[in-house]
Amino acid sequence: MFLHVELDSFFVAVERQRRPDLAGRPVVIGGRPGGRGVVAAASREARKQGIRVGMPLAEASVRCPDAVFLGGGFDAGFAAAREVDALLRRETSEIEWESIDEVFVGLPQTGPSHEAIETADRLHRAISGLGFDASCGLARSKLVARIASQLGRPRGVVHVLDGYEARFLSPLKIEILPAIDPVLARRLRAAGIRRLGQIARLPEDQLARLAGRIGASLARQAAGIDATPIRRTTLAPPRLAEARLPAATADVNALHAALRKEAERAGRDLRSRGVFARSLTLRIRFADGRADSRTTSLAQPTALDDALLAAALDMLPRVWSGDRLIRGLSLSCSGLIAGSGSLFPLIRS
């Protein structure tokens, strides 16, 4: 069984632990009100007033003038994630951090299912005891567990019974499936496909025409079929601050230079922690404040600058078509595993 845990408004919760007076007040993480940055996180109170992650701080300060604007302590966030990590590891070593606020936990497949449910409830209570709101999804596949936790936001536990995966997913909107991006969603909706159950029932040739190479896998995912195992990681990777460019630009050379700096910084971070990354995420912030990102699996676990840069350059055309100004970007590593080979002595930071 797989348990997916998502920590709600994680950085806001960390700040509230440091400042109890922030409880119940709208909080925005990202910088000073009206600043040139963007919202990195927002409390539920702020989100109710229209604040969204990625929104320019200037707009956020207009929408919610009574909010408390904070820079956010990323070191404090990483320390808090380590607390959660230690709590989970008292239960099992089958842990895969996706980001600093999202983690998969592998629970034993043997024994009656009520034992897994009791474990999930116990972990949920323990995380709440640390001062964090968390939603949890329990299912026999990682995909279904992730979707279940989304439906349990912000504090619920959703358990999908074995054999009921397809029935559970069938009425859900197609956008909830991670493999369906906005472009594909529009194409499917234009064909009259709005629910996952419709995808699961489509003939393979029709799905291939609509979704291309991922058509066959979409049908399996829409039915809840996912054999992806837990890939053990070390501590949760810290969320990285966005590298702001001196000026918004569409110059390829300038963007490549910025990506090289990001790759070198990410590589140094990995090596200082003695870990390799299995996947890399490129996040782009456009001049209009909107953001987009792509994640890729690396050919092999690495902490090498050049390998990270090559993967980032490969992703860039998939995020940016060259016709929009970019004002910030970042690289973040995930799927971290402990370095155990002879690679690290050969690397110089």
C-alpha positions as CSV (number, residue, x, y, z in Angstrom):
1,M,0.0,0.0,0.0
2,F,1.1,3.6,-0.7
3,L,0.4,6.6,1.5
4,H,0.7,10.0,-0.1
5,V,1.1,12.9,2.3
6,E,0.7,16.5,1.2
7,L,1.5,19.3,3.7
8,D,-0.9,22.2,3.3
9,S,0.6,25.7,3.1
10,F,3.8,24.3,4.5
11,F,5.9,27.5,4.6
12,V,3.0,29.4,6.1
13,A,2.7,26.7,8.8
14,V,6.4,27.0,9.5
15,E,6.2,30.8,9.9
16,R,3.2,30.4,12.2
17,Q,5.1,28.1,14.4
18,R,7.8,30.8,14.8
19,R,5.1,33.5,15.2
20,P,1.9,32.3,16.9
21,D,0.4,35.7,16.4
22,L,0.0,34.9,12.7
23,A,-2.7,32.2,13.4
24,G,-5.9,33.0,11.5
25,R,-4.4,35.9,9.7
26,P,-3.8,36.0,5.9
27,V,-0.2,35.3,5.3
28,V,1.8,35.6,2.0
29,I,5.3,34.2,1.6
30,G,7.5,35.7,-1.1
31,G,8.7,39.2,0.0
32,R,7.5,42.6,0.9
33,P,4.1,43.9,-0.2
34,G,4.2,45.5,-3.6
35,G,7.7,44.1,-4.3
36,R,8.9,42.9,-7.6
37,G,8.8,39.2,-6.7
38,V,5.9,36.7,-6.8
39,V,3.9,34.8,-4.2
40,A,5.7,31.6,-3.2
41,A,3.0,30.4,-0.7
42,A,-0.2,31.7,0.8
43,S,-2.4,30.8,3.7
44,R,-6.0,29.7,3.2
45,E,-7.2,33.0,4.5
46,A,-5.1,34.8,1.8
47,R,-6.2,32.3,-0.9
48,K,-9.9,33.1,-0.1
49,Q,-9.1,36.7,-1.1
50,G,-7.8,35.6,-4.5
51,I,-4.1,35.2,-3.7
52,R,-2.4,32.5,-5.8
53,V,1.1,31.0,-5.9
54,G,3.0,32.8,-8.7
55,M,0.9,36.0,-8.5
56,P,3.1,39.2,-8.6
57,L,3.4,40.6,-5.1
58,A,2.2,44.0,-6.3
59,E,-1.1,42.4,-7.3
60,A,-1.3,40.4,-4.1
61,S,-0.9,43.5,-2.0
62,V,-3.9,45.1,-3.8
63,R,-6.1,42.0,-3.5
64,C,-5.3,41.5,0.1
65,P,-3.9,44.7,1.7
66,D,-4.3,43.3,5.3
67,A,-2.1,40.3,4.6
68,V,1.1,39.8,6.5
69,F,3.9,39.6,3.8
70,L,7.0,37.6,4.7
71,G,10.2,36.6,3.0
72,G,10.0,33.0,4.2
73,G,12.7,31.1,6.0
74,F,13.7,28.3,3.7
75,D,16.2,27.0,6.2
76,A,13.4,26.8,8.8
77,G,11.3,25.0,6.2
78,F,14.0,22.4,5.6
79,A,14.4,21.9,9.3
80,A,10.7,21.3,9.7
81,A,10.7,18.8,6.8
82,R,13.4,16.9,8.6
83,E,11.1,16.6,11.6
84,V,8.4,15.1,9.4
85,D,11.0,12.8,7.8
86,A,12.2,11.5,11.1
87,L,8.6,10.9,12.2
88,L,7.9,8.8,9.0
89,R,11.1,6.9,9.3
90,R,10.1,5.6,12.7
91,E,7.4,3.7,10.8
92,T,9.2,2.6,7.7
93,S,12.3,3.3,5.5
94,E,10.1,3.1,2.3
95,I,10.0,6.9,1.9
96,E,10.1,9.0,-1.3
97,W,10.1,12.7,-1.1
98,E,8.7,14.5,-4.2
99,S,9.2,18.0,-2.8
100,I,9.6,19.6,0.6
101,D,5.9,19.4,1.2
102,E,5.0,16.1,-0.6
103,V,6.0,12.6,0.3
104,F,5.1,9.0,-0.6
105,V,5.3,6.3,2.2
106,G,5.3,2.6,1.4
107,L,3.3,0.6,3.9
108,P,3.6,-3.3,4.2
109,Q,1.4,-5.1,1.7
110,T,0.9,-8.1,4.1
111,G,-1.7,-8.3,6.7
112,P,-5.3,-7.1,6.7
113,S,-6.1,-3.7,5.1
114,H,-7.3,-2.2,8.3
115,E,-3.7,-2.2,9.6
116,A,-2.6,0.1,6.8
117,I,-5.6,2.3,7.5
118,E,-4.7,2.5,11.2
119,T,-1.1,3.3,10.2
120,A,-2.2,6.1,7.9
121,D,-4.5,7.5,10.6
122,R,-1.7,7.3,13.2
123,L,0.8,9.1,10.9
124,H,-1.8,11.8,10.1
125,R,-2.3,12.5,13.7
126,A,1.4,12.6,14.4
127,I,2.0,15.1,11.6
128,S,-0.9,17.2,13.0
129,G,0.8,17.0,16.3
130,L,3.9,18.7,14.8
131,G,1.7,21.6,13.9
132,F,1.1,20.9,10.2
133,D,-2.1,20.4,8.3
134,A,-1.8,17.4,6.0
135,S,-4.0,15.5,3.5
136,C,-3.3,11.8,3.1
137,G,-4.3,9.4,0.4
138,L,-4.0,5.6,0.8
139,A,-4.2,3.2,-2.1
140,R,-2.5,0.3,-3.7
141,S,-0.8,2.5,-6.3
142,K,1.1,5.7,-6.0
143,L,-1.0,7.4,-8.7
144,V,-4.3,6.7,-7.0
145,A,-2.8,7.6,-3.5
146,R,-1.7,11.0,-4.9
147,I,-5.2,11.8,-6.3
148,A,-6.8,10.6,-3.1
149,S,-4.8,13.0,-1.0
150,Q,-5.7,15.9,-3.4
151,L,-9.4,15.1,-2.7
152,G,-8.6,15.1,1.0
153,R,-7.2,18.6,1.1
154,P,-6.5,20.3,3.5
155,R,-6.8,17.9,6.5
156,G,-8.5,14.7,5.3
157,V,-7.5,11.1,4.9
158,V,-9.0,9.3,1.9
159,H,-8.6,5.5,1.6
160,V,-9.3,3.8,-1.8
161,L,-10.3,0.2,-1.3
162,D,-8.4,-2.5,-3.3
163,G,-10.2,-3.2,-6.5
164,Y,-12.2,0.1,-6.4
165,E,-9.6,2.2,-8.1
166,A,-11.3,2.5,-11.5
167,R,-14.7,3.2,-9.8
168,F,-13.1,5.8,-7.6
169,L,-11.4,7.7,-10.5
170,S,-14.2,7.3,-13.1
171,P,-16.3,10.5,-12.2
172,L,-13.3,12.7,-11.7
173,K,-12.4,15.5,-14.1
174,I,-9.6,14.6,-16.5
175,E,-7.4,17.5,-15.3
176,I,-6.7,15.7,-12.0
177,L,-4.5,13.1,-13.8
178,P,-0.9,14.4,-13.6
179,A,-0.1,13.3,-17.2
180,I,-2.8,15.5,-18.7
181,D,-1.4,19.0,-19.2
182,P,-3.7,22.0,-20.2
183,V,-3.1,21.6,-23.9
184,L,-4.1,17.9,-23.9
185,A,-7.0,18.7,-21.6
186,R,-8.4,21.2,-24.1
187,R,-8.0,18.6,-26.9
188,L,-9.8,15.9,-24.9
189,R,-12.6,18.2,-23.9
190,A,-13.0,19.3,-27.5
191,A,-13.6,15.6,-28.3
192,G,-16.3,15.5,-25.5
193,I,-14.1,13.7,-23.0
194,R,-14.4,15.3,-19.5
195,R,-14.2,12.4,-17.0
196,L,-11.5,9.8,-16.4
197,G,-14.0,7.0,-16.8
198,Q,-14.4,8.1,-20.5
199,I,-10.7,7.8,-21.0
200,A,-10.6,4.4,-19.5
201,R,-13.2,3.2,-21.9
202,L,-11.8,4.7,-25.1
203,P,-10.3,2.4,-27.8
204,E,-6.5,2.5,-27.9
205,D,-6.4,3.8,-31.5
206,Q,-8.7,6.7,-30.6
207,L,-6.6,7.6,-27.6
208,A,-3.4,7.5,-29.7
209,R,-5.0,10.0,-32.1
210,L,-5.9,12.3,-29.3
211,A,-2.9,12.0,-27.0
212,G,-0.1,10.6,-29.1
213,R,2.4,8.3,-27.6
214,I,1.0,8.5,-24.1
215,G,-2.4,7.4,-25.2
216,A,-2.0,3.8,-24.1
217,S,-0.6,4.7,-20.7
218,L,-3.4,7.3,-20.2
219,A,-6.0,4.5,-20.4
220,R,-4.2,2.5,-17.7
221,Q,-3.8,5.5,-15.5
222,A,-7.4,6.5,-15.8
223,A,-8.3,3.0,-14.6
224,G,-6.0,3.4,-11.6
225,I,-3.3,1.0,-12.9
226,D,0.2,2.1,-11.9
227,A,3.1,-0.2,-11.0
228,T,5.6,2.5,-10.0
229,P,7.4,1.5,-6.9
230,I,8.7,3.6,-4.0
231,R,12.1,5.0,-4.9
232,R,13.8,5.6,-1.6
233,T,15.2,9.1,-1.1
234,T,17.0,10.9,1.7
235,L,15.8,14.0,3.3
236,A,13.3,16.2,1.6
237,P,14.9,18.5,-0.9
238,P,14.6,22.2,0.0
239,R,12.5,24.3,-2.3
240,L,14.9,26.6,-4.1
241,A,14.4,30.3,-4.5
242,E,13.8,31.6,-8.0
243,A,16.9,33.1,-9.7
244,R,15.7,36.5,-10.9
245,L,17.3,37.8,-14.1
246,P,18.7,41.3,-14.3
247,A,15.9,42.2,-16.7
248,A,13.1,40.3,-18.5
249,T,14.6,38.7,-21.6
250,A,14.1,36.4,-24.5
251,D,17.8,36.2,-25.3
252,V,18.8,32.5,-25.6
253,N,22.4,33.1,-24.6
254,A,21.4,35.0,-21.5
255,L,19.0,32.2,-20.5
256,H,21.6,29.5,-21.2
257,A,24.0,31.4,-19.0
258,A,21.4,31.7,-16.2
259,L,20.7,28.0,-16.5
260,R,24.4,27.1,-16.2
261,K,24.6,29.1,-12.9
262,E,21.5,27.3,-11.6
263,A,23.0,23.9,-12.6
264,E,26.2,24.8,-10.8
265,R,24.4,25.9,-7.7
266,A,22.2,22.8,-7.7
267,G,25.2,20.5,-8.2
268,R,27.1,22.1,-5.3
269,D,24.1,21.6,-3.1
270,L,23.8,18.0,-4.0
271,R,27.5,17.3,-3.5
272,S,27.5,19.2,-0.1
273,R,24.8,16.9,1.1
274,G,26.3,13.7,-0.3
275,V,23.3,12.8,-2.5
276,F,22.5,12.2,-6.2
277,A,19.3,13.4,-8.0
278,R,17.1,11.2,-10.1
279,S,14.9,13.9,-11.5
280,L,15.2,17.7,-12.3
281,T,12.5,20.4,-12.4
282,L,12.8,23.5,-14.5
283,R,10.6,26.4,-13.5
284,I,10.2,29.5,-15.6
285,R,8.7,32.8,-14.5
286,F,7.5,35.0,-17.4
287,A,7.4,38.8,-17.5
288,D,3.6,38.8,-17.0
289,G,3.9,36.9,-13.7
290,R,2.7,33.6,-15.0
291,A,4.9,30.5,-14.5
292,D,5.3,27.1,-16.1
293,S,7.5,24.1,-15.3
294,R,8.6,20.7,-16.5
295,T,10.2,17.8,-14.7
296,T,12.4,15.1,-16.3
297,S,13.9,11.9,-15.1
298,L,17.7,11.9,-15.4
299,A,19.4,9.1,-17.4
300,Q,21.1,8.1,-14.2
301,P,21.4,9.6,-10.7
302,T,23.9,12.4,-10.7
303,A,25.4,15.3,-8.9
304,L,27.3,16.6,-11.9
305,D,26.8,20.2,-13.1
306,D,27.1,19.3,-16.8
307,A,24.5,16.5,-16.5
308,L,22.1,18.8,-14.8
309,L,22.7,21.6,-17.3
310,A,22.1,19.2,-20.3
311,A,18.8,18.1,-18.8
312,A,17.8,21.7,-18.2
313,L,18.6,22.8,-21.7
314,D,16.7,19.9,-23.1
315,M,13.6,20.9,-21.1
316,L,13.8,24.6,-21.9
317,P,12.1,24.4,-25.4
318,R,9.3,22.4,-23.8
319,V,8.5,25.3,-21.4
320,W,9.3,28.3,-23.6
321,S,8.7,28.7,-27.3
322,G,10.9,31.8,-27.6
323,D,8.1,34.4,-28.0
324,R,7.8,35.5,-24.3
325,L,10.0,37.5,-22.0
326,I,11.4,35.6,-19.0
327,R,12.2,37.3,-15.8
328,G,13.2,34.4,-13.5
329,L,14.0,30.7,-13.5
330,S,15.0,27.9,-11.1
331,L,16.2,24.3,-11.1
332,S,15.3,21.9,-8.3
333,C,16.4,18.3,-7.8
334,S,14.2,15.5,-6.4
335,G,14.3,11.8,-6.1
336,L,17.5,12.1,-4.0
337,I,19.5,9.1,-3.0
338,A,22.6,8.8,-0.9
339,G,25.9,8.8,-2.8
340,S,27.5,5.4,-2.4
341,G,29.9,5.1,-5.3
342,S,33.3,6.7,-6.2
343,L,31.8,9.7,-7.9
344,F,32.0,12.2,-5.2
345,P,35.9,12.1,-4.7
346,L,36.1,13.0,-8.5
347,I,34.0,16.1,-8.2
348,R,35.3,19.5,-7.2
349,S,32.9,22.2,-6.2
